[in-house]
Amino acid sequence: MDADEAYAACEQITWEQARNFAYGIRLLPPPKRRALAAVYALARRIDDIGDGELPPAEKAAKLEAARGQVLALAAGDSPDDSDPVLVALADTGRRFAVPLEAFGELVDGCLADVTGTSYKTFDDLLWYCRCVAGSIGRLSLGVYGATQPEKQAKLADDLGVALQLTNILRDVREDYLNGRVYLPEEDLAKFGIEFAPFGQPEPFPAAATQARFASLVEFEAARAREWYASGLRLLATIDRRSAACTGAMAGIYRRLLERIARQPHAVLEGRMSLPAGQKALVAAQALAGVDRWRNR
């Protein structure tokens, strides 16, 4: 399989399975667009292992195998030429300064999911957010091109935390049904919220809890807004098309966050999302508004 075929397969994966991110990725010039699609394709593969139906021991083995594959690429080894994701990612690693070892942090986060890790404090949760989302921000920065690596890596990491906090609020019910609670125990205690035992059809045992849940959602949304405010400073430090890509992704998630904050009970009924038209509008606004960010 040649690189063009491999990249085409990765773009197909991204358009079909990472739709919120696809709106931003499409704003990049072709070389960067293809490279970021390769990054997201492998990230999706790792996520799918962690979220799949295999027994925990098999999940852990597959995750460690994925870690080994990406570390081999980082060391310059040739990939299995029948695997389009690895072929494309190897080419990306040759063309861009992508820190491929950061995929290992994503694996660490997924392993925490497999073992059923819970989070007592926000600092504990912050570790997880940096693993599963901050790592993707730093990988993306490698595609964009870092001119101030230390500063930009922190901002990319902060933006990843904001996106993951939004995901956690969006997926409260879905995660509970899968035996996971990401909200920190200290925050649940602060608002007097206790989840029902796993295996129940709903996360909360009494309707009265839902009023306190709304207060918790606003508390967590305010926290996420602070991380967005920090992370979005990245846009002023990267080139125009990369800034538009990042602004579109973040803009879609920020709009979703505000929708959740207005309708906190809706996340207990099903996954919330934005209509495709709104996502396209956010992407267009991101492309048009880049200069505003760059002039801050």
C-alpha positions as CSV (number, residue, x, y, z in Angstrom):
1,M,0.0,0.0,0.0
2,D,1.4,3.4,-0.9
3,A,1.1,6.5,1.2
4,D,-1.6,8.1,-0.9
5,E,-3.9,5.1,-0.5
6,A,-3.1,4.9,3.2
7,Y,-3.9,8.6,3.8
8,A,-7.2,8.2,1.8
9,A,-8.2,5.4,4.2
10,C,-7.4,7.5,7.2
11,E,-9.4,10.5,5.9
12,Q,-12.3,8.1,5.4
13,I,-12.1,7.0,9.0
14,T,-11.9,10.6,10.2
15,W,-14.9,11.8,8.1
16,E,-17.0,8.9,9.3
17,Q,-16.0,8.5,12.9
18,A,-14.7,11.8,14.1
19,R,-17.3,14.2,12.7
20,N,-16.8,17.1,15.2
21,F,-13.1,17.2,14.3
22,A,-13.6,16.6,10.6
23,Y,-15.1,20.1,10.2
24,G,-11.8,21.6,11.4
25,I,-9.5,19.2,9.7
26,R,-11.0,20.0,6.3
27,L,-9.8,23.6,6.7
28,L,-6.2,22.6,6.6
29,P,-4.1,22.5,3.4
30,P,-3.8,19.0,2.0
31,P,-0.5,17.8,3.5
32,K,-1.5,18.9,7.0
33,R,-5.1,17.6,6.5
34,R,-3.8,14.2,5.6
35,A,-1.3,14.1,8.4
36,L,-3.9,15.0,11.0
37,A,-6.3,12.5,9.6
38,A,-3.6,9.8,10.2
39,V,-3.2,11.0,13.8
40,Y,-6.9,10.8,14.4
41,A,-7.3,7.5,12.7
42,L,-4.8,5.8,15.1
43,A,-6.4,7.7,18.1
44,R,-9.8,6.3,17.1
45,R,-8.3,2.8,16.9
46,I,-6.9,3.1,20.4
47,D,-10.2,4.5,21.7
48,D,-12.2,1.7,20.1
49,I,-10.1,-0.9,21.8
50,G,-10.7,0.7,25.1
51,D,-14.4,1.0,24.5
52,G,-14.9,-2.3,22.8
53,E,-16.5,-5.6,24.0
54,L,-13.4,-7.6,24.7
55,P,-12.6,-8.9,28.2
56,P,-10.4,-6.4,30.1
57,A,-7.2,-8.6,29.8
58,E,-7.6,-8.7,26.0
59,K,-8.2,-5.0,25.8
60,A,-5.1,-4.3,27.9
61,A,-3.0,-6.6,25.6
62,K,-4.3,-4.9,22.4
63,L,-3.6,-1.5,23.9
64,E,-0.1,-2.5,24.8
65,A,0.4,-3.9,21.3
66,A,-0.7,-0.5,19.9
67,R,1.7,1.2,22.1
68,G,4.5,-1.0,20.8
69,Q,3.6,-0.3,17.2
70,V,3.7,3.4,17.6
71,L,6.9,3.4,19.6
72,A,8.4,1.3,16.8
73,L,7.3,4.0,14.3
74,A,8.8,6.7,16.5
75,A,12.1,4.7,16.4
76,G,12.1,4.7,12.6
77,D,11.0,1.1,12.0
78,S,8.9,0.3,8.9
79,P,5.2,-0.3,9.5
80,D,3.2,-3.3,8.3
81,D,2.5,-2.2,4.8
82,S,-1.0,-3.8,4.9
83,D,-2.1,-1.4,7.7
84,P,-3.1,1.9,6.1
85,V,-3.2,3.8,9.5
86,L,0.4,2.8,10.4
87,V,1.6,3.4,6.8
88,A,0.1,6.9,6.8
89,L,1.4,7.6,10.3
90,A,4.9,6.5,9.5
91,D,4.9,8.9,6.5
92,T,3.5,11.7,8.7
93,G,6.3,11.1,11.2
94,R,8.8,11.6,8.4
95,R,7.2,14.8,7.2
96,F,6.3,16.5,10.4
97,A,7.7,16.8,13.9
98,V,4.9,14.8,15.5
99,P,5.7,13.5,19.0
100,L,4.5,10.0,18.2
101,E,5.4,8.8,21.7
102,A,2.4,10.9,23.0
103,F,0.2,8.1,21.8
104,G,1.5,6.2,24.8
105,E,-0.3,8.7,27.0
106,L,-3.5,8.0,25.2
107,V,-2.9,4.3,25.8
108,D,-2.4,5.0,29.5
109,G,-5.7,6.8,29.7
110,C,-7.5,4.0,27.9
111,L,-5.9,1.4,30.3
112,A,-7.4,3.5,33.1
113,D,-10.8,3.0,31.5
114,V,-10.2,-0.7,31.2
115,T,-9.3,-1.1,34.9
116,G,-12.3,1.0,36.0
117,T,-10.2,3.9,37.5
118,S,-12.3,6.5,39.4
119,Y,-11.2,10.0,40.2
120,K,-11.4,11.3,43.8
121,T,-10.3,14.9,43.0
122,F,-10.1,17.2,40.0
123,D,-6.4,16.9,39.9
124,D,-6.8,13.1,39.5
125,L,-9.2,13.7,36.6
126,L,-6.8,16.2,35.1
127,W,-4.2,13.5,34.7
128,Y,-6.8,11.5,32.7
129,C,-7.8,14.5,30.6
130,R,-4.2,15.2,29.7
131,C,-3.7,11.6,28.7
132,V,-6.7,11.1,26.4
133,A,-7.1,14.6,25.0
134,G,-4.1,16.8,25.8
135,S,-2.0,14.2,24.1
136,I,-4.0,14.7,20.9
137,G,-3.5,18.4,21.2
138,R,0.2,18.0,21.3
139,L,0.2,15.5,18.4
140,S,-1.8,18.0,16.4
141,L,0.6,20.8,17.2
142,G,3.3,18.6,15.7
143,V,1.4,18.7,12.4
144,Y,0.7,22.5,12.7
145,G,4.4,23.3,13.4
146,A,5.6,24.6,16.7
147,T,7.5,27.9,16.9
148,Q,7.4,28.2,20.7
149,P,7.3,24.5,21.6
150,E,7.0,24.7,25.4
151,K,4.4,27.4,25.5
152,Q,2.4,26.0,22.6
153,A,2.4,22.4,24.0
154,K,0.9,23.7,27.3
155,L,-1.8,25.6,25.5
156,A,-2.6,22.6,23.3
157,D,-2.8,20.5,26.4
158,D,-5.1,23.0,28.1
159,L,-7.4,23.0,25.1
160,G,-7.5,19.2,25.2
161,V,-8.6,19.3,28.8
162,A,-11.4,21.7,27.9
163,L,-12.6,19.4,25.2
164,Q,-12.5,16.3,27.4
165,L,-14.4,18.0,30.2
166,T,-17.1,18.8,27.6
167,N,-17.1,15.1,26.6
168,I,-17.5,14.0,30.2
169,L,-20.5,16.2,30.7
170,R,-22.1,15.1,27.4
171,D,-21.6,11.4,28.1
172,V,-22.6,11.2,31.8
173,R,-25.4,8.7,31.2
174,E,-23.6,6.7,28.5
175,D,-20.5,6.4,30.6
176,Y,-22.6,5.3,33.6
177,L,-24.3,2.6,31.5
178,N,-20.8,1.4,30.6
179,G,-19.7,1.2,34.2
180,R,-17.7,4.5,34.3
181,V,-18.0,7.7,36.3
182,Y,-15.5,10.4,35.5
183,L,-16.9,13.3,37.6
184,P,-14.6,13.7,40.6
185,E,-15.9,12.2,43.8
186,E,-15.2,15.5,45.7
187,D,-17.4,17.4,43.2
188,L,-20.3,14.8,43.6
189,A,-20.0,15.1,47.4
190,K,-20.0,18.9,47.2
191,F,-23.4,18.9,45.4
192,G,-24.8,15.9,47.4
193,I,-25.0,13.6,44.4
194,E,-24.7,9.8,44.6
195,F,-24.8,7.6,41.5
196,A,-27.0,4.5,41.6
197,P,-25.1,1.2,41.6
198,F,-23.9,0.1,38.2
199,G,-26.4,-2.0,36.4
200,Q,-29.4,0.2,37.1
201,P,-31.2,1.9,34.2
202,E,-30.6,5.4,35.4
203,P,-27.6,7.0,37.1
204,F,-29.5,8.7,39.9
205,P,-31.9,7.0,42.3
206,A,-34.2,10.0,42.9
207,A,-35.6,12.8,40.8
208,A,-34.6,15.2,43.6
209,T,-31.0,14.6,42.7
210,Q,-31.5,16.2,39.3
211,A,-31.8,19.7,40.7
212,R,-28.4,19.3,42.4
213,F,-27.1,17.7,39.2
214,A,-27.9,20.9,37.3
215,S,-25.8,22.9,39.8
216,L,-23.0,20.4,39.3
217,V,-23.2,20.8,35.5
218,E,-22.9,24.6,35.8
219,F,-19.9,24.2,38.2
220,E,-18.1,21.9,35.7
221,A,-19.1,24.0,32.7
222,A,-17.5,27.1,34.4
223,R,-14.4,25.0,35.0
224,A,-14.3,24.0,31.3
225,R,-14.7,27.6,30.2
226,E,-11.5,28.5,32.1
227,W,-9.6,25.8,30.3
228,Y,-11.0,27.0,26.9
229,A,-9.9,30.5,27.7
230,S,-6.4,29.3,28.3
231,G,-6.2,26.8,25.5
232,L,-7.6,29.1,22.8
233,R,-4.6,31.4,23.2
234,L,-2.9,28.8,21.0
235,L,-4.7,30.2,18.0
236,A,-2.6,33.4,18.1
237,T,0.6,31.4,17.9
238,I,0.0,29.1,14.9
239,D,-0.5,29.8,11.2
240,R,-3.9,30.9,9.9
241,R,-5.2,27.6,8.5
242,S,-4.1,25.7,11.6
243,A,-5.7,28.3,13.8
244,A,-8.9,28.0,11.8
245,C,-8.8,24.2,12.2
246,T,-8.3,24.4,15.9
247,G,-10.9,27.2,16.3
248,A,-13.5,25.2,14.4
249,M,-13.0,22.1,16.6
250,A,-13.0,24.1,19.8
251,G,-15.9,26.2,18.6
252,I,-18.1,23.2,18.1
253,Y,-17.3,21.8,21.5
254,R,-17.8,25.2,23.2
255,R,-21.2,25.6,21.6
256,L,-22.0,22.1,22.8
257,L,-20.9,23.0,26.3
258,E,-23.2,26.0,26.4
259,R,-26.1,23.9,25.2
260,I,-25.4,21.4,28.0
261,A,-25.2,24.2,30.5
262,R,-28.6,25.5,29.4
263,Q,-30.2,22.0,29.4
264,P,-28.3,20.0,32.0
265,H,-31.0,17.3,32.3
266,A,-30.8,16.5,28.6
267,V,-27.5,14.7,29.1
268,L,-29.4,12.2,31.3
269,E,-31.7,11.3,28.4
270,G,-29.2,10.7,25.7
271,R,-26.1,12.1,23.9
272,M,-26.4,15.7,23.0
273,S,-24.9,17.0,19.7
274,L,-25.1,20.0,17.4
275,P,-26.9,19.8,14.0
276,A,-24.6,19.5,11.0
277,G,-25.6,23.0,9.9
278,Q,-24.5,24.6,13.1
279,K,-21.1,22.7,12.9
280,A,-20.6,24.0,9.4
281,L,-21.4,27.5,10.5
282,V,-18.9,27.3,13.4
283,A,-16.2,26.1,11.0
284,A,-16.9,29.0,8.6
285,Q,-16.9,31.5,11.4
286,A,-13.6,30.0,12.6
287,L,-12.0,30.5,9.2
288,A,-13.3,34.1,9.0
289,G,-12.4,35.0,12.5
290,V,-8.8,33.8,12.7
291,D,-7.4,37.3,12.4
292,R,-9.4,38.4,15.5
293,W,-7.6,35.7,17.5
294,R,-4.2,36.4,16.0
295,N,-4.4,40.2,16.8
296,R,-5.2,39.6,20.5
